[in-house]
C-alpha cells in the first residue's frame, strides 16, 4: 500500500512524505477540529498544533498502518486541551453578525444544528461520533484511539446515536 510506504518515509524524516500525508489527511482532521471548536479560526489553530506535534513525534509511530489512528488521537487531545483552555477565558465576540453571515453564505446551518446536538453528548460519546462519522474510522480503529475494547466502542456508539435521535426528534444514521 502506498500510504504505508509514505508513512515509513515520513518516519525516516522525509519531509515530502510527511507533507503528502498531511495533504491527504487535512480535510478529515479539519472536520473533527471544527466540530470541537465550532469556528474556523480555532479549528485551524487546533489543526496547526496537530501537524506540529505529529511532525516532531512521527518517529515514535511504530506501525505505519496506524497512522490515521495516531494522527486522530493527537488531534482529539489537542482539541480537548484547546477547549479546556478556552473555557478558562471569558471573552465577547467582536461581531456575532459576521459569524452568522459566514455560516449562512456557506449553507451549513443544518450541519451546525447537528454539531450542537453532538455537543450535548457526553465526551466519550462525542469522541466516538467524531471519529466514526467525521474521520471515517472503523470500530477497531476507534477502539485503538480511545484505548477501550471494541464492545465498549459499539455500545457507546449505539448510546450516542440513540441520544442524538432523542435530541433531534427523528431518525438519523
Long-range contacts (C-beta under 8 A, 24 or more apart in sequence): 1-65, 3-64, 3-67, 4-64, 4-65, 4-67, 5-64, 7-61, 7-64, 7-65, 7-67, 8-64, 10-58, 11-58, 11-59, 11-61, 11-64, 13-59, 18-54, 18-55, 18-58, 21-67, 21-71, 22-51, 22-54, 25-68, 25-71, 28-134, 28-135, 28-136, 29-71, 29-72, 29-75, 29-135, 31-134, 31-135, 32-72, 32-75, 32-76, 32-79, 32-130, 32-131, 32-134, 32-135, 33-75, 33-78, 33-79, 35-115, 35-118, 35-130, 35-134, 36-76, 36-79, 36-80, 36-82, 36-83, 36-130, 37-79, 37-82, 37-83, 38-112, 38-115, 38-119, 39-99, 40-102, 42-82, 42-86, 45-82, 46-75, 46-78, 46-79, 46-82, 47-75, 49-78, 49-82, 50-74, 50-75, 50-78, 53-78, 66-141, 66-144, 68-135, 68-137, 68-141, 69-137, 69-141, 69-144, 69-145, 72-131, 72-135, 72-137, 72-141, 72-145, 73-145, 76-127, 76-130, 76-131, 76-145, 80-123, 114-168, 117-164, 117-167, 117-168, 118-164, 120-163, 120-167, 121-160, 121-163, 121-164, 124-156, 125-156, 125-157, 125-159, 125-160, 125-163, 126-160, 128-153, 128-156, 128-157, 128-160, 129-157, 129-160, 129-161, 129-164, 132-157, 133-173
